Structures are given as structure tokens and as C-alpha cells.
Amino acid sequence: MKRRLDGFILIGLGISLIMALFLSPFASSSPDGLEKVAETKGFASKGEEWKFWEHAPLPDYEIAWIKNKNVSTAFSGLVGTLAIFFIALGIGKLIKKSTTQKVLFLIFLTFFLFSTSVFAACPLTTDDAYTVEKGKFQLETGFDFARQDNHDREFSPSMTLTYGLFERMDMGLGGGYLFIHPAEGKKENGLADTELKIKYRLIDEKDLMPSFAIAGKLKIPTASESKGLGSGKMDFGINLIFTKNLSKRLVLHLNLGYTFIGEDRVNNEFNYSVAG
């Protein structure tokens, strides 16, 4: 198990380094979802009051002595990825060997050293009606944890790469790795299902009219059915996405979707979610 996990970590690191080196120069210059909300609501400048970023080793994702901007961005992405990996590895080893009190102290110390008066928000699980700029890439990463009533646990690091096909349309490909730890029985892990998504923005926000987009999602069954990691069948879903600025500090996102389940004797699903 440990050898397989180490192999997965090395593969993930290798993919991350390749993406940082070859894709970072093509990253979109447009603001991401959180920056867009901050700019729209007029509090983006408040984040600039904390000047710690001016002393960062790689400000603006560039290396000062490399004159070529694309090369500079690529190498800064490479260095940053390696730095975060080794920092996370060190913290993981420290937590593994430390007592609960030391772990709590480490968390408290981190918040104490790096806390300040800033505005922030969590990345949204509910989709928004914005699309990636034409010809640009957007990379999103996440980590999901679920615990069932019977104490079964699931962990899933994930990554989604989205590309702007046209001015109003983007396409994304997402996947991950799934760890299942049942309260009783054998632990399993392996690739999660892969999701292909295409989103088209139909209407931009105007006055009382919200932004509106429609997205189609195809689940590709890359997860192992024999291990219980997936159904082994394709699913297809349609999602209607509405985004509306209600005030200077509040943006509302509404998703209405329907999923056609490929697995036999399983009902199709109506999905809805709201985030603000």
C-alpha cells in the first residue's frame, strides 16, 4: 500500500511540474472567480493593504534575472510547485510524528503569523456563469472529504483544467484519485471518474437580468467498478447556471441540473444548489 501511494505521489508531482513548466506561460491574465467578485464588489484594493507580497521571493510569478517573460513565468511556476510540495511534505511528516497538542499549536501559530484584515472566500462548489477567456487555461485543484453515518470515510484530491474555446464557451477536463476507508472491511484507492464539461454563456448580467450559462457534463467511467470506486457506467448531465450581483458584497449563484444515470436500476437525478 505504501509503495503504491508513494508512486501516486510521484506521478502527481511529475504531472504538476510538467503543467507548471509548460502551461503556466499561457495562464489567463483575467481575474479568477474570487478576484472577479472582489473587483465587482469594490473591495479588491483592501487586499493590497497587506504589503507582505512585496517581499515574496517570486513576485508576480517572475524571476527578475530572466528577461524572457514566458521563460521566467515557467521557471517560477516550477520553483513554486517544488517549494509547496516540500513544505507540505515537511508539515505532513511533522503532524504524523507529533502529538495532538503540538499539531494544534502548529495550526494556531500559522493563523497567528499569517492572519490579517483581508477579504477572502472559499472556491465555489456551485458553478458560476463566467467562462474562461478565449485561448487561455484555468487550473483548479481541490480536496474532498466525506464521512458517512456508518463512519465510512472518503478522501479525494482532484484537479480540473479548463480552456477557453471561444469568447463565450469553455471546455474543462477534471479527474482525481479516490481513497475509500470503510469502518469495516478492506480499504481501496484508485483513479476517480473523469468529467468532461462544456459551458456556454448565453446572457450577460444587465440590470435585473442575471448572467445565464448552460453546461453539459459527461462522466467517463475511469474509476474501478470492481473496487467499488465507481459504477463503471457513463452519466450525462445538463446544468443551468445563474449568477447575479445583489449588492456590493453579495453575489448569488444558482444551479439547476438534471443527470441521466447510466447504471442499471438507478433513477436519474435532479440537482440544485445555491451559493453566495
Secondary structure, DSSP 8 states (H G I E B T S, - for coil): -HHHHHHHHHHHHHHHHHHHHHTGGGB--S--HHHHHHHHHT-GGGGGG-GGGGG-SSGGG--TT---HHHHHHHHHHHHHHHHHHHHHHHHHHHHHS-HHHHHHHHHHHHHHH--S-------SS--S----BT-EEEEEEEEEEE-TT--EEEEEEEEEEEE-SSSEEEEEEEEEEEEE-SSS--EEEE--EEEEEEEEEE--BTTB-EEEEEEEEEE--S-TTTTS--SS-EEEEEEEEEEE-SSS-EEEEEEEEEE--STT---EEEEEEE-
